[in-house]
Amino acid sequence: MVVERQRPSTVSLRDVAHRAGVAPGTASKALNGRGQLKEQTRQRVIAAAEELGFQPNLVARGLIAGRTYTVGVLTTDSFGRFTIPVMLGAEDAMGAGQMSILLCDGRGDPIREQHYVRTLLQRRVDGIIVTGRSSDPRPSLGRDLPVPVVYALAQSEHPDDISVVHDDKQGAVLATEHLLATGRTRIAHITGPTRHAAAAHRAAGVADALDRAGETLVLQAPLFGEWSEQWGREAAAQLLRSGQPFDGVVAGSDQIARGVASSLREAGCKVPEQVGIVGFDNWDVMVEASRPPLTTIDLALAELGHFAASTLLDAINGRHVAPGVRRLPCHLVVRRSTETT
């Protein structure tokens, strides 16, 4: 005797509508976030869908809406140091709309990047997020693309594009004000290359905060170098050789800050008892491995990715999104390198 297994019945939109006591068209609008429905009705439909385990047919949904429910992410950050947290935030925003993400690494090569743009468009993505490892202005993908584009962390040179970046200047103000609040007034600034916008913005933030407090920068100017631990060590040695007293350092990156801490420790200068140090980036492998662990500025990259993806979804759904640059605030994370007790 052969017993045939019955396949589990597929729950349809009509089943959801029947359970919720509404018309199928109303159920569709409720589940897709469309239409002028009472919130009570929308929630009743959503609850019915969850109770029945309703899984919408995204292919059919896409054909009806003329969409693929996919978004391309184009990056120049091969190491993923910045792209991964941005993507995590973007996925959180996209997940609510059941969107999928296609990641392409342009490796900073314009030819490769254009190849991936063409590939993403051939796959009929609904939009593109452009990101990378630098907030320096970068060339626009162009103004004639058939889908909306949002630049996240990487800022477009074109003023009519939509760019979402972290606020480097505001972050540097936070770092400097924190040192001042701990009683430190002789503050130096050690940062990256002058050619990078992040270094210039952070230097401006330090200068503004000190000016408002009636203080001046040690050595009268920032020490510009590379985004490296080695540069932090060299710059700290320069500070010590200068003979000028200092009790605080705002570093332009966590790598620099770790180098500063290491150099000062070897010179017999205690951190944080004699000198407080604040880094930038909140890079876990750097801040936790430093001795002592580093107070730092968190760029809130996951929040940035979430905001960029939400902005892109608005554009995809036909909502007006004003062009220009949006700067999102950074956050201070306090650890041992600035503690006073």
C-alpha positions as CSV (number, residue, x, y, z in Angstrom):
1,M,0.0,0.0,0.0
2,V,1.4,3.3,-1.0
3,V,0.6,6.3,1.1
4,E,0.9,9.6,-0.6
5,R,2.1,12.5,1.5
6,Q,0.0,15.6,1.3
7,R,1.9,18.7,0.5
8,P,1.3,21.5,2.9
9,S,-1.3,23.9,1.5
10,T,0.1,27.3,0.4
11,V,-1.4,30.2,2.2
12,S,-2.7,32.7,-0.2
13,L,-3.5,36.4,0.0
14,R,-7.1,35.5,-0.2
15,D,-6.7,33.4,3.0
16,V,-5.1,36.3,4.8
17,A,-7.9,38.6,3.7
18,H,-10.6,36.2,4.9
19,R,-8.9,35.8,8.3
20,A,-8.7,39.6,8.7
21,G,-12.2,40.2,7.4
22,V,-11.2,42.5,4.6
23,A,-11.1,42.4,0.8
24,P,-8.0,40.9,-0.9
25,G,-7.2,44.3,-2.4
26,T,-7.2,45.8,1.1
27,A,-5.0,43.0,2.4
28,S,-2.5,43.6,-0.4
29,K,-2.3,47.3,0.4
30,A,-1.8,46.6,4.1
31,L,1.0,44.2,3.5
32,N,2.7,46.4,1.0
33,G,2.4,49.6,3.0
34,R,0.3,51.3,0.4
35,G,-3.1,53.0,0.4
36,Q,-4.9,55.1,2.9
37,L,-5.9,52.5,5.4
38,K,-6.8,52.8,9.1
39,E,-3.9,51.6,11.3
40,Q,-6.2,49.2,13.0
41,T,-7.0,47.6,9.7
42,R,-3.4,47.4,8.6
43,Q,-2.4,45.8,11.9
44,R,-5.2,43.3,11.7
45,V,-4.1,42.2,8.3
46,I,-0.4,41.9,9.4
47,A,-1.5,39.8,12.4
48,A,-3.6,37.5,10.2
49,A,-0.6,37.1,7.8
50,E,1.7,36.1,10.8
51,E,-0.9,33.7,12.2
52,L,-1.2,31.9,8.9
53,G,2.5,32.0,8.1
54,F,1.8,33.9,4.8
55,Q,4.9,34.1,2.5
56,P,4.3,36.7,-0.3
57,N,5.4,35.7,-3.8
58,L,8.1,38.3,-4.3
59,V,8.5,37.4,-8.0
60,A,4.8,38.0,-8.7
61,R,4.9,41.1,-6.4
62,G,7.9,42.4,-8.4
63,L,6.2,41.8,-11.8
64,I,3.1,43.7,-10.6
65,A,5.1,46.6,-9.2
66,G,7.7,46.6,-11.9
67,R,10.5,46.0,-9.4
68,T,13.0,43.3,-8.5
69,Y,13.3,44.1,-4.8
70,T,17.1,44.1,-5.1
71,V,19.6,46.9,-4.4
72,G,23.2,47.1,-5.5
73,V,26.0,48.2,-3.1
74,L,29.1,49.4,-4.9
75,T,32.2,49.8,-2.7
76,T,35.9,50.7,-2.9
77,D,36.6,49.2,0.5
78,S,38.2,45.8,-0.3
79,F,39.0,45.1,3.3
80,G,35.4,45.7,4.5
81,R,36.5,47.7,7.5
82,F,33.9,50.4,6.7
83,T,31.6,48.6,4.2
84,I,30.6,45.8,6.5
85,P,29.1,48.0,9.3
86,V,27.5,50.2,6.7
87,M,25.9,47.1,5.0
88,L,24.7,45.7,8.3
89,G,22.8,48.9,8.9
90,A,21.5,48.9,5.3
91,E,20.3,45.3,5.6
92,D,18.4,46.2,8.7
93,A,16.5,48.9,6.8
94,M,16.1,46.8,3.7
95,G,14.9,43.7,5.6
96,A,11.7,45.3,6.6
97,G,10.9,45.7,2.9
98,Q,12.2,42.2,2.0
99,M,14.9,43.7,-0.2
100,S,18.0,41.8,-1.2
101,I,21.5,43.3,-1.6
102,L,24.1,42.6,-4.3
103,L,27.6,43.7,-3.3
104,C,30.2,44.7,-5.9
105,D,33.8,45.7,-5.1
106,G,35.1,48.2,-7.5
107,R,38.5,48.3,-5.8
108,G,38.9,51.9,-6.6
109,D,39.2,51.2,-10.3
110,P,36.9,53.5,-12.4
111,I,36.7,50.9,-15.3
112,R,35.8,48.1,-12.9
113,E,33.3,50.3,-11.2
114,Q,31.5,51.2,-14.5
115,H,31.4,47.5,-15.3
116,Y,29.6,46.8,-12.1
117,V,27.2,49.7,-12.6
118,R,26.2,48.2,-16.0
119,T,25.9,44.7,-14.4
120,L,23.7,46.0,-11.7
121,L,21.5,47.8,-14.1
122,Q,21.2,44.7,-16.3
123,R,20.0,42.9,-13.2
124,R,17.4,45.6,-12.9
125,V,18.2,46.6,-9.4
126,D,15.8,49.1,-7.9
127,G,18.6,51.4,-6.6
128,I,22.3,51.7,-5.8
129,I,24.2,52.5,-2.7
130,V,27.8,53.7,-3.2
131,T,30.2,53.4,-0.3
132,G,33.9,53.0,0.4
133,R,36.6,53.6,3.0
134,S,37.0,57.3,2.7
135,S,34.7,60.3,3.1
136,D,36.7,62.3,0.5
137,P,34.5,63.6,-2.3
138,R,34.4,61.1,-5.2
139,P,33.2,61.2,-8.8
140,S,29.5,60.9,-9.4
141,L,28.2,57.8,-11.1
142,G,26.3,60.2,-13.4
143,R,23.0,62.0,-13.5
144,D,21.3,59.9,-16.2
145,L,21.0,56.5,-14.4
146,P,17.5,55.0,-14.5
147,V,17.5,54.2,-10.7
148,P,18.1,56.3,-7.6
149,V,21.6,56.4,-6.1
150,V,22.6,57.3,-2.5
151,Y,26.3,57.8,-1.5
152,A,27.0,56.4,2.0
153,L,30.2,57.5,3.7
154,A,31.6,58.2,0.3
155,Q,30.5,61.7,-0.7
156,S,29.6,62.5,-4.3
157,E,31.3,65.5,-5.9
158,H,28.1,66.5,-7.6
159,P,25.8,68.8,-5.5
160,D,22.7,67.3,-7.0
161,D,23.5,63.8,-5.7
162,I,22.3,62.4,-2.3
163,S,25.2,61.8,0.1
164,V,25.1,60.6,3.7
165,V,28.3,61.0,5.7
166,H,29.4,61.1,9.3
167,D,30.1,64.6,10.8
168,D,33.9,64.5,11.3
169,K,34.0,68.1,12.7
170,Q,31.2,67.4,15.2
171,G,33.1,64.2,16.3
172,A,36.3,66.2,16.9
173,V,34.4,68.8,18.9
174,L,33.1,65.9,21.1
175,A,36.5,64.5,21.6
176,T,38.0,67.9,22.5
177,E,35.2,68.9,24.8
178,H,35.5,65.5,26.6
179,L,39.2,66.2,27.3
180,L,38.4,69.7,28.5
181,A,35.7,68.3,30.8
182,T,38.2,66.1,32.4
183,G,40.3,69.1,33.4
184,R,42.8,68.9,30.6
185,T,43.7,72.2,28.9
186,R,47.0,71.6,27.1
187,I,45.7,69.6,24.1
188,A,47.6,68.5,21.0
189,H,46.1,67.1,17.8
190,I,47.8,64.3,15.8
191,T,46.0,63.3,12.7
192,G,46.3,62.0,9.1
193,P,47.3,63.5,5.8
194,T,46.2,67.0,4.9
195,R,44.9,65.7,1.5
196,H,42.1,63.9,3.2
197,A,38.9,65.8,4.0
198,A,38.5,63.8,7.2
199,A,41.8,65.1,8.6
200,A,40.9,68.7,7.7
201,H,37.4,68.5,9.2
202,R,38.6,66.9,12.4
203,A,41.4,69.5,12.8
204,A,38.7,72.3,12.4
205,G,36.6,70.7,15.1
206,V,39.5,70.5,17.6
207,A,40.4,74.2,16.8
208,D,36.8,75.4,17.2
209,A,36.3,73.6,20.6
210,L,39.5,74.9,22.0
211,D,38.7,78.4,20.7
212,R,35.4,78.4,22.5
213,A,37.1,77.3,25.7
214,G,39.7,80.0,25.4
215,E,42.5,77.6,25.0
216,T,45.1,77.2,22.2
217,L,46.5,74.1,20.5
218,V,49.8,72.7,21.7
219,L,52.5,73.5,19.1
220,Q,49.9,76.0,17.6
221,A,49.0,73.6,14.8
222,P,48.0,69.9,14.2
223,L,50.6,67.3,13.5
224,F,49.6,65.9,10.1
225,G,51.0,62.5,9.0
226,E,49.7,59.1,8.0
227,W,46.7,57.1,9.3
228,S,49.1,54.7,11.0
229,E,50.2,53.5,14.4
230,Q,53.8,54.2,13.4
231,W,53.0,57.9,12.8
232,G,51.3,58.1,16.2
233,R,54.5,56.9,17.8
234,E,56.7,59.4,15.8
235,A,54.3,62.3,16.5
236,A,54.2,61.6,20.2
237,A,58.0,61.6,20.2
238,Q,58.0,65.0,18.5
239,L,55.7,66.3,21.2
240,L,57.9,65.1,23.9
241,R,61.0,66.6,22.3
242,S,59.3,69.9,21.9
243,G,59.4,70.5,25.6
244,Q,56.0,72.0,25.6
245,P,53.7,70.7,28.3
246,F,50.6,68.8,27.2
247,D,48.0,66.8,29.1
248,G,45.7,65.7,26.3
249,V,45.8,64.3,22.7
250,V,43.0,64.1,20.2
251,A,44.1,61.6,17.6
252,G,42.7,61.5,14.1
253,S,42.3,57.7,14.2
254,D,42.5,54.8,16.6
255,Q,45.6,53.6,14.9
256,I,47.3,56.9,15.6
257,A,46.0,57.0,19.1
258,R,47.4,53.5,19.8
259,G,50.8,54.6,18.6
260,V,50.7,57.7,20.8
261,A,49.8,55.6,23.8
262,S,52.6,53.2,23.2
263,S,55.2,55.9,22.7
264,L,54.2,57.8,25.8
265,R,54.2,54.6,27.9
266,E,57.7,53.8,26.7
267,A,58.8,57.3,27.6
268,G,57.5,56.9,31.2
269,C,54.5,59.1,30.7
270,K,51.4,57.7,32.3
271,V,48.1,57.4,30.4
272,P,45.6,58.6,31.5
273,E,47.1,59.9,34.8
274,Q,49.4,62.5,33.0
275,V,47.9,62.5,29.5
276,G,44.5,61.7,28.2
277,I,44.0,60.3,24.7
278,V,40.9,60.2,22.5
279,G,41.0,58.3,19.2
280,F,38.6,58.3,16.2
281,D,36.7,55.4,14.5
282,N,35.9,53.0,17.4
283,W,37.7,50.2,15.6
284,D,37.3,47.4,18.1
285,V,40.6,45.6,17.3
286,M,42.5,48.8,17.9
287,V,40.7,50.4,20.9
288,E,40.5,47.2,22.9
289,A,44.1,46.1,22.2
290,S,45.5,49.4,23.2
291,R,47.0,49.9,26.6
292,P,45.0,51.4,28.1
293,P,41.8,50.8,26.1
294,L,41.0,53.9,24.1
295,T,38.3,56.5,24.5
296,T,37.2,57.2,21.0
297,I,34.7,58.7,18.6
298,D,32.3,56.1,17.1
299,L,31.4,57.0,13.5
300,A,28.0,55.2,13.9
301,L,28.5,53.5,10.5
302,A,25.6,51.1,11.0
303,E,23.3,54.0,11.7
304,L,24.7,55.7,8.7
305,G,24.0,52.6,6.5
306,H,20.5,52.4,7.9
307,F,19.8,56.0,7.1
308,A,21.3,55.8,3.6
309,A,19.2,52.7,2.9
310,S,16.0,54.2,4.2
311,T,16.7,57.3,2.1
312,L,17.2,55.1,-1.0
313,L,13.9,53.3,-0.2
314,D,12.1,56.6,-0.1
315,A,13.5,57.5,-3.5
316,I,12.6,54.1,-4.9
317,N,9.1,54.4,-3.6
318,G,8.7,57.8,-5.3
319,R,9.0,60.0,-2.3
320,H,10.9,63.3,-2.8
321,V,14.4,63.2,-1.4
322,A,16.2,66.5,-1.4
323,P,19.7,66.4,-3.0
324,G,22.8,67.4,-1.1
325,V,25.0,66.2,1.8
326,R,23.5,64.9,5.1
327,R,26.0,64.8,8.0
328,L,25.1,62.4,10.8
329,P,26.4,62.9,14.3
330,C,29.2,60.8,15.8
331,H,29.2,59.4,19.3
332,L,31.7,59.5,22.2
333,V,32.7,56.1,23.7
334,V,34.6,56.6,27.0
335,R,37.2,54.0,28.1
336,R,40.3,54.0,30.3
337,S,42.5,56.3,28.3
338,T,40.7,59.4,29.6
339,E,39.5,58.3,33.0
340,T,40.5,60.6,35.8
341,T,39.8,58.3,38.8
